């Protein structure tokens, strides 16, 4: 089976007739109607083909209507689903562009080679996206900026970082859920 990429996530219902808001993971995607086949599901291994009836843009989201989802109640059942397309339908990436799926799981190291941890998620912000890097019971938020992430080696599954002084201390989050 050809590789699939999540291009967005259903984040909420929109209206009463089954429309949903989809948060896109990339500004490159554009209209969903251009894709020959859309798939959706909670994870890549539990997806199904879906038919898009209509779409429109609203701010940084697409408001979409899928066939067979005709009420707010039915739309609520797919909140959290990802929308997938075949990689071949996206076209080639530009230099310094990466799929989020490729970054998750990569090792993060300092230029000296010292390990920081592994990328467990990407926090998308209005500005620079943040790598959520975990090492043991600690998490670090590292801006995914060229000035900090100086080298990304997809084939070696490594991101080399040059964080400014204090960044790792400032962005350290304890994974311990025991709140004071």
Secondary structure, DSSP 8 states (H G I E B T S, - for coil): ---EEEEEEEEEEETTTTEEEEEES-TT---GGGSS-EEEESSGGGEEEE-EEEEEEETTEEEEEETT--SHHHHHTTTT-EEEEEGGGT----TT---HHHHTT-EEEETT--EEEEEEEEE--SSS-EEEEEETTEEEEEE--TTTEEEEETTTTEEEE---TTHHHHTEEE------
